[in-house]
Amino acid sequence: MRGSLAGPRVLLRRLREIMAEPISAQDRLDKIVAQIASNMVAEVCSVYVLRADDVLELYATEGLNRAAVHQAGLRVGQGLVGLIAAEARPLNLPNAQSHPAFAYLPETGEEIYNAFLGVPILRAGRTLGVLTVQNRAHRTYFDEEVEALQTTAMVLAEMIAVGELEGLARPGTSLDVKRPISLKGSPLSEGIALGHVVLHEPRVVVTALIAEDSETERLRLETAIAHLRLSVDDMLSRDDIALAGEHRDILEAYRMFAHDRGWARRMDEAIQNGLSAEAAVEKVQSDMRARLMRQTDPFLRERLHDFDDLANRLLRQLIGKEVGERSNLPKDGVIVARNMGAAELLDYDRSRVRGLILEEGGSTSHVAIVARALGIATIGRAGNIVSLVENGDAIILDGDTGEAHIRPPADVEIAYGEKVKFRAKRQAQYRLLRNKPAVTRDGVRIGLHMNAGLLVDLPHLEEAGAEGIGLFRTELQFMVASTMPRMNAQAALYASVIEATGDLPVTFRTLDIGGDKVLPYMRSHAEENPALGWRAIRLGLDRPGLLRMQFRALLRAAAGRELRVMLPMVTEISEIERARELLDRELAQLKRHGRPTPSKIRLGSMVEVPSLLFQLDELMSMVDFVSVGSNDLLQYLTASDRGNTLVSSRFDALSRHFLRALKLIVDAANAAGKPVTLCGEIAGRPLAALALVAIGFRSLSMSAASIGPVKAMLLDLDLGKLKDVFDPLLAASCSEDRIRDALVEFAEAEGLPV
């Protein structure tokens, strides 16, 4: 067979004819193994299909005992077949029985065969089964024969993936391709979604596996690779990514793969063996994916994503097809993506999106922030989920725990269905409270405000019964735009927000960009520690034109109304002085030109950098109000990156040292007669809100969905009784930190819904 290229092509054409015949799935499998054995001059050809219980069941054979079909099986890792499945790579042996992994199955009658060649049946790098050939003679199969067997395994992979073999499964068993899978990721946005998978970048389905003319296919592949290389080179030459940084590193990895001769050579060999250009790309991609998925080196595993992206680009280049229409969604879509931009999420019909699952993405990623604003249940860091699902698969997403259930069994669906009903009933009860002020049983009023950042957030203001917008993140408008929003566009957004809030207050935070919030149209700078770097007010003061334009837009939008502006990540009092000078300059210019101005301007500061804890008296004399950004303050106080899963949950937001820091701020604000609000994530957790009101906060800002639960807790709270329990704990000098446990005990004893 060596040197003969007709064999594989003839085999593929014959398999295509068999696939088109109107016969049963078992008859089709039987014909396929017979055809492979004949073409490869093998005495045995067998197909093993992976079941959901990790057993590789013999589904068809030519040469072994046919009575063993659907009776014999090996576990993954057991025997030669199990070893191939576990390692996802071919095994070529002249004397199989001498291999240490050999396992004898007496019911098959294979003891008379020596030579053995087996290849994994792969789809998207996932093992679906094993295809083997055997001969009595001691021989090593040629490379062309290995390639031919791998190529024909693609046909079997499609049969398994589309469900053609499901009807052959024995009662009580199911195929691994339809096996229920549960994954644990990181919760990014609360909520529960029951729906069906929508792949953000759908896999290109290759329908034409077999080449009619190999030379034509080679030319198509060469042309597509040339276009791909040009597009990557063009991206790298663009000015906006010319500097060093993460984005450039990714594109450099793309270029490395695009220009890799080994990759091109393997695809060319697949075409010579009879595959179409598209099928050749898919085959090499699947082989590479299977190998990289099993690497322990995190750097090599990370390159898997780069390779996948590049191979998918090449497939779309060959087929001339871009990502599918965003509007063509099921009514209960759960978007699954490796990662995506905030603007891409907004391309989807919100009424049809139930949830979002990301392989990457942390709580501070742009898309996670927008998902929370839209109220879409979201989890991130769901490892390898893109390769484990197909479009249309049933899926359950639990944004509260970070769990995803792919193709869930009936009992899991029923349990989550009940959970959704309970949540809906509870939300209906919260809606009944929306017009009721949050006043504790002993008469202390707490202001509950809403965090927002997009126009789609505004209807939630009335629905949740919020007393205003305590934090409007102005950067979201910049993050979802492809170009820098002009002053008029900014002013129009801010005016819409002020109009929608009516008489309720709204606090606009100036641009909090930089660090992890890199805008695609702004040149980024490589930084060792982005969270501690050039961001927020630091960037605004260094680029005064940007901050002045935003101040001008805010002043115009608030004409005749009160304007509340808040500065993020203030580190020194001088930064507030410089920002106020810029604001005053824009105000003076409006007056000079006879433009209407706000009736009142209040300037505030975020307290999220620990250095401000030692400047509180000076701070209170400089501002009209303060807001505590508890997320960043906790991160900086504990030196723990909140985007790093190894340390982000290491320190408790209800620890004594952190609550004492918060109390310093409350006490200083109260002494100066300045309003203080906490607008971090902990404000929206009823148990944490207990601690916050105990140390003196009387204004909290949170997501719209959190207002109901927090208000329900506050209405049942006797704050005086809580302080009797809480104050001694906060003042205690013991090393054991029992505050969270004590709050849980108090809530249970008082019947508080936390």
N, C-alpha and C positions, 0 to 999 in steps of 0.2 A: 504493500500500500504506500510505502514511502515514495514521495515524489509525485504521486498521482493525486490530482486535484479534482478529478471527475467524481470520485467516490462520494465525498461529502455532499456535493451539489445534487448528485443523483438521489442520494438518501433523503435530502431535504425535500426535493420535489415529490418523491414517493410519499413522504410523511404528509405533505400538504394534500395530496390526493386522499390519503386515509382520513385526514381531519375533515374533509368535505363529504365523506360517505355518510349516508343516513343509517348509522348503526348504533348499538348501545355503547355506553362508555366502557364497559368491560371488554366488548369485542374490539373496540378501537385500541385500547391498551394492549390487548393480545396481539393485534396486527402490528402495532408499533414495535414491540419487543422482537417479534419475528423478523420484521424488516431490518431492524438494527443489527441483529445477529447475522442475518444473511449478508448484509452489506459489509460488515466488518470481519466476516469469516470467523465468527465467534461461535462456540458451541453452547454458550449460555448468555442470555441477556435478561436482566431482571430490573423491575422498578419497585422501590420501597417508598412509601408515602408516610410522612411524619404525621402522627396523630396528636391530639391535644394532650394526651397523657405522656408525651415524650417517647412513645414507642414508634419505631419505623416498621410499619407493617408491609409485608410482601403483597403487592397489589397485582402484579402480573409477572410471568416468567416464560421464557423459551429455553428449554434445556433442563431446568430443575423439575422436581416433582410438582405437577400442577395441583395436586391435592393440598399442597402447603400454602397455596394462594389464600390470603385473608386469614390464615391460621398461624403462620410463622412470623416472628418479629424480633427485633433487637432494640434495646433502649439506646437513647443517644449516649455515645461514649462507649457502648458495648460492641465488641467485635469490630471488624473492618468497616462495615457499613455504618455503625454507630460512631466510629472515629472520624469518618469522612463528614458526617453530619455535624459533629461537634466542632471540627476545625475548618469546615467549609472550604476544603481544598482537595484536589484529586489524589488518588492513591494508586500507584502503578507498581505491581509486584510480580516477579517471575515465579515465586514460590510462596503463595499466600499463607499456607499452613505453617510456615516457619516464622511468620510475623508474630511478635508477642501479643498483639491485640486480637489475633484470630480466635473466633468463637465458632464452634461446630454446632450446626443445627441439623440433627439427624433426619428430621422430617423432610428436608429439602433434597437430600441425596447429593450434596455438593462435595463429598469427600474425594471424588475422583478427579477434581479439577485443581490445577496448580496456578496457572497464570491468572491474574486478577487486575482489572482496571475499574475503578469506581470514581464517579464525579458527583458533586452535590447538585441538586436541582435548586437553582437560586432564582429569586425574584426580589429586586431592590436590595440585594445583599442578604436577604433572609432565606434560610434553608427550609425548603418545603418537602424535600425527600432526597433520595439517592438513586442514581442510575448506574448499573454495573454490567460488565461483560466478563466472561471467563473462558479459559481454554485448558485442555488437559496438558498440553505441552508446556514446558518451562520456557517462557519467553517474556521479554519486556516490550510493552506496546510502544509504537513509534509516537513521536510528538504529534504527528498529523492525526493519529487515531485518538489521542487524548483530546485534541482540539475538536475533532468531529463529534466525539461523545458529549463534550461540553455544549456544543452548538445544538445538538438534538435535544439536550436536556431543557433548552429554552422552550421548546414546543410543549414538553410535559409541564413546565412551570405555568404556562398559560392555561392548560387544561385544569390544573389544580386551583389556580388563582380565581378563575371565573366560576368555580363551583361545579364543574362537570363531574367530578368524582365523588361529590358528597353523597349521592345515592348509593354508592358502593360500600359505604361505611357500615360495619356491623352494628347491630342494635346496642346501644349503650356507649358507643364510641363516636368521636367526631374528629375532623381533620384539624391539624394545628393552625392552618391558615384562617380558620373561623373560630379559633379558641378565644374564650373570654380572657382579657388581660387587664390587670389593674396596675396603674403606675402612681407613684407618689412624686409630686412636684412641689413647688412653692406657691402658696396662695397669694395672689396679687390683687384680686378684686372679689369681694364676697358675693355669694349667690350660688344657686344650683341650676344647672342646665341639663335637660334631657332632650337629645336631638340626634341629628345625623351629621357625619363628618363632611366638611367642605375643605378640601385641601387648598390652601392659599395659592400654592404653585402646583397645580395638578400635574401628576406624572404624565409625561407624553406616552400615550398608548401606541405601541408599535404594532400595527396590524399586518404589514407586509414584511415577514421575516426572511423570505427567501429571494435571492437575487435572480433576476432574469438574465442580466448581463453584468458580470463581475467588473468589467473594465469601466462600464458606465457608473457603477456604484463607487468605484475607487475615485473617479473624477469628481463625483458629487461630494464625497467625503473630503477630498483635498480642497475643494472650493470652500466648503463650509468651515474647515479648520482655518483656512487663510482669512476668511471674514472674521472668525472668532478672534484670531490673534490681532488683527487690525483694531477690532473694537476694544480689546483690553489695552493695547498700546495707546489708543486714543484717550481712554479714560485716565491712564497714568500721566498723560501729557497735559491734562487740563490744569489750569492755574489754581483752581479751588482745592485740589488735592496734591499740589506739587510738593508740599512740605512733608516731612516725615510724620508718621502718626499711624494709628490703628487702621484707618481706612486704606492708606497706601500699602501697609503691610499685607492686607487682605488681597489687594489687587496684584501685588508682587507675587503672592502665592498663586493667584490665577494665571499670571503670565508664565510662571515656572511650569505649571501643568500644561498650559496651552502650547508651549514650545518643547515639551518633553517628547523626545523621539520615540522612547519606549512605548508611550501611550499610543502614538500614531501607528507604530509598527504593529502592536497587538490588534488594533482595529483593522488594519490592512490585512492581517492574517485571517481574521474572522471573515472578511469579505471574500478572500481567496477560497475559503472553505464553503462558500455558497450563501452567506448571509447578505441581506441588504445593508446599506450604510447605516440606517437607523438601528437595525438589529445588532450590528457590530458595536455601535456605541453603547447600546443597552447591555450587551453581554460583557464588555470590558468594564463598564461602570459597576455592574452587579458583582463581578469577580473582585474588583478593587474594594468595593464597599464591604464585602464579606470579610476580606483580609483586615481592613482597617478597623472594623467594628470589634475585632478580637484582639486588637493591640492594647497593651497595658500602658504604653507611653502616652500621656495625655496630649503631648504635642502632635503625635502621629494621628491620634483620634480626632483632634481638632482639624487636621488637614482633610479629613473625610468630608466635612461640610464644604470646604473650598472645592474639592473634587466634584462633589455632587452638583454644586451650583454650576460649575463649568460644563459638566456633561449634559445637564439639562438645557443650558444655553445652546450647546451644539445640536442637541436633538431638535430644539425649536427652530434653529437655523436650517436644519435639513428639511423639516416638515413645513417650514414657513408659517409657523403658528406661534402666537404669543399667548400669554396667560388668558384663561377663559373669561367670559363676561361675568362681571361682579353681580349683575342683576339676576342671573340664572341660579337662584338659590332655593333650597327647600325652605319651607316656612319655619323650620326649627333648626337652622344651621348652626353648627359649632365649628368655627374656623380653626384649622390646625396648620401651624406654620413653624418653620425653624426660627424665624424672626421676621418682623415686619415694621414698617414705619408707621408713625401715628396717622399720617395723611392716608395711607393705604386702608386703614381700618375704616376711615370715614367714607371710603368709596363704596362700602357695602350698604345695602338697604337695612337700616337699623331695625326695622320691624320684623326682619327675618333672621336676625342674629341672636342666638341664645347664649353663646359662650365663645371663649377664645382660649386656645392652648398653644403654648410656645415651647419649643425645645430649649430656647435660650430665654433671655429677658428677665430682668429683676424688677423689684417693686418701684425702682426709680426710672425705669426705661420710659421713653416717650409714649410708646403704645400702651403701657400699663397705666400711665397717668390718664390717658384719654379713655381707656376702657373703664376705669373707675368713674370718670366723669359721666360716661354714657350709661353706667349701671350694668355693664356686661360682666358676668361672672368670668374670671380669668385665672389661669394658673400658668406659671413659668417653670423653666428647668425640668420639663417632662422629658427625660432622656430618651432619644431615639424614636419618639412617637410618630414622626413623619413616615418612617419606614414600616411601622406596625399597623397602619390604617390604610384603608382604601376609601375613596369617595363614596358616600352613602352608608358607611358602616354606622350602626347604632352606637351611641356614646353617651356617657353621663359624666358631667364635670361638676365637682364639688369645690367651689371657690372658697369655702370656709376652711376646709382641711387640706386642700391642694391635691386631692385624689382625682384620678381619671379612670373610668371603667369603660374599656373598649369591648364592644359586642357583649354587653352584660347579660348574665343569665336572668331568667324570669324573676327569681326571688330578690335579686338586687334591684331590678327595675321596680318591683312592687314596693320595696322598702323606700326607695328614693321618691317614688310617686307619692307615698304617704308623707314623706318629709316636705315635699313641695306643697302639698295641700295644707300641711300645718303652718308652713311659712306664709302661705297666702292668707290663711285665716288670721295669723298674727299680724300681718301687714294691714289687714282690714281693721283690726282693733286699733292699730297705731293711727290709722287715718281718722278714726273717731276722735283722737286726741289733738288733731292738728290745730284746732282753734282754741285749745286750752293752754294758758300760760304754764310754763314749767315752774311750779311753786311747790316747795317741799311741804310735808305735813305740818311742820312748825313755822311755816310762813316765809321761808327764804326763797326769793325769786332768782332763778338762774336763766341767763339769756342764752338761747340755743340758736346758733347761726350756721349757715351752710357754706362749704367750700365749693368753688366753681371755677370755670376757666373757659367755657365755650357757651355759645348761645343755646345749644341743646340742653344745657343744665338748667336754664331759667324756669321752665315749667315746673321743675321739682320744688322751687321755692315755696309756692302755694301748696302743692301737694303734701309736702313734708311739714308745713306749718312753721317754717324757719322765720326768725325775727329779723332776717337780713342776710347779707352775704359778708361773712367775716373775713374771707380771703378769696379774692378773684385773681387767679394766676394769669397774668397778662401774657406770659411766655407761650402759652398753648397756641395762641393765634400765630405766633412766629414759627412754632414747631410743626404745624400742619400745613404751612405755606411753602411753596416751592421757591419763592423769592421774598425778599424783605418787604413786609407790609408797609405801604406808604402811609404818610401821616393821616391823610383823609380816610383811608381804610381803618386805621387804628381808631380815629375819632368816631367813625360810624359804629364800630363795635362797642366802644365804651358808652356812647349815647344810647344804643339799644339796651345795654345792660341797665343803665340808670333809669330808662323809661320803663323797662320791665319790672324793676323793683319798686316802682311807685314811691311811696313815702318811706319805705324801709331803707336802712343804711346799707351802703356797699363800700367795702374797702379794697382798693386796687393795689396789688403789690407790683412794684416796678419789675422790669425784666430780671428774672432769675435764670439766666442762661450762662453757658460756660460749664466747666467741669464735665459732668456726665451728660449735660444737655447741649450737645453740639448741633448747631443749625447747619443744614446741608449747604447753604449758600454763603456761610461765613467761614473764612479761612481759620482752621483750627491750629492750635499750637501743641506740640507734644509736651506732656507734663507727667512727671513721675507720680504725683498725687493730685489728680484732677479735683477731688473733693476739697482739697486745701489750696486750690490754685486760683487762677484768673477767672473769676466768675462773679455773677450777681452785681452788687454795687461797685465792686472793684473794677469790673469790666466797664460798667456804665460811667464811672468817673474818669477812666482812662480814655473812653470813647465818648466825650461829652455830647457830641452831635447826636448820638443814638439816644441818650437819656433826655436831652433837650427836646428832641422830636416827640418822644413819648409824653413828656410833661405838657408840651403844647397840645397834643391830641387830647389828653385828659382835661386840660383847662377848657378847651373848646367844647368838649362833650358835656361838661358839667355846668355850662353857662346858666346862671340863675339858680343853681342847686348847690348843696353842700358837696364838696369833694374831699374824700378821704384817701390819702396816698401813703403807702407803707414801703419802706426800704428794706431789702433783704440782705442778710449776711453782713450786717454792720459789725465792725471790729473795733473801731475807734470813734469817739465823738466827733472828731474833725471831719469824718466822712459825711455825717449828717449836716454839718455846717456847709460843706462844699455842695451837697445836693440841694440844700435849701437856697443857696445862692443861685444855682441854675434854675430852680423853680421860680424864684422871685424875678429873675431876669425875663423868663418867658411870660410871667404875669404882667410885668411892666410893659412888655412889647405889645401885648393884647390891648392894654389900656391906652397905650400911645396911639394905636390905630383905631380906637373907638370900638373895639370888639367887646361883646358881652363876656363877663367873667363869672366864676362861681360866687355864690352868696357868702360862702365861708370855705376856707381851706384848712384841713387838719392834716398835719404831717406826723406819721408814726414810724416806728422802727420795729423790725423783727429782733427778738432776742434769741439767737441760736448759736452765737460764738461765745465760748466761756469767758473770754476777756471782758465782755460787757458786765459780767457778774461783779467785777471790781470797779465798775464805773456807773453803778446804778443811780446814785444821787445826781451825778452830772447828766446822765441820760434822761432822767425824768424832767430835768429843768429845760431840756432841749426839745422835747417832743410833746405832742398832744395826746398820744396814746401809745401803748406797746402791745405787741403780739408775740407770743412764745411759739417758736417753731420747734416743737419737742423732738421731731425726728432727727434733725441735724444736731440739736443741743445734746441729745443722748449720745449720738455718734461721736461728737467731738469730746465730750466729757469722759467717755469710756475708751477713746481711741480705738473704736471698732467700726470698720467699714460696714454700713448697713446693706451694701450690695454683695458682701462676702458671706456665703452661707456657713462658712466655718466659724464665724464670730458674730454674725448679725443677731443671733438669738442667745448669745452667751450672757448678756447683761439685761437684767429685768428693768423695764421702765418704771416698775413699782418698787424699786429698791430704795432703801432709806436715803442713800447719798443723793440720788437723783431728785427725789421728792423734796429734800432739804434745799437743793439748788432752786427748784421751782418756787418754794416758799419765800426764798430771798427776794425773788422778782415780785411776787404778789405783795409782800410786805412793803417793799420800796414804792411800788405803784400806789398802794393805798395811802401811805404816808404823804405822798406828793399829790394825792387827789387825782391821779391819772388812771383812766380806764385800762384794764389789762385783759386780754383774751388769749386762750390757748387754742391753736389751730392745727396741731399735729394729729397723727393717727390715733393716739391714745384717747383723745377727747371723745371719739366715737365708740369706745368700748365701755359698756355700762359699769363694769367692775373698776376700770381705771378712772372713770368719771367720778366714782365714789371718792377715790383718793384726792382727785383734783378739787372737788367742792369742799372736802375736809380741810385742805390746806389754804382755802380762801378764794379760789377762782369762782367768779360769778358770771363769767361769760366764756362759752366754749363754741368752737366752730368745727364742723365735721362734714362728712359726706351726707347727702340728703337721706340715704337709706338708714343712716345711724341715728337720726334725730328721734324717730319714734321709739326705739328701744331705750335710749337714754332718758327721754322724757317720761316714759312709763316707770322707769326706776325712780326718777326724782320725785314723782308724784306720790310714791309710797314711802319716801325716805323721811325719817326723823333725823335732821341734821345734827341737832344737839346731842342726841344719843350716839350718833356716829363719832362726833368729836370726842366724847368721853372715852371711847374705845381707842380712837386713832391717835390723838395727841400724845398720850404716854408712849405709844409705839414709836412715833416719829422722834421723840426726844430721847429714847433709850440709847444707852451706850454699848449695849451688848453686841457681840459680833454676829450673832444669828439674826438673819433678816427674815422676819416672819410676817411682814406687812401683807403680802398677797394672801397668805393662808388666813390671816386674821380678818381680812375683808371678805373672803369667801364665807368664813364662819358667821360673820355679822350678817351678811346678805341672806344666808340660809335661815338664821334665827329670826330675822325680820320679815322673811317671805318676799325679799326683793327680787325682781326678775333680772338677773344678770347673766 
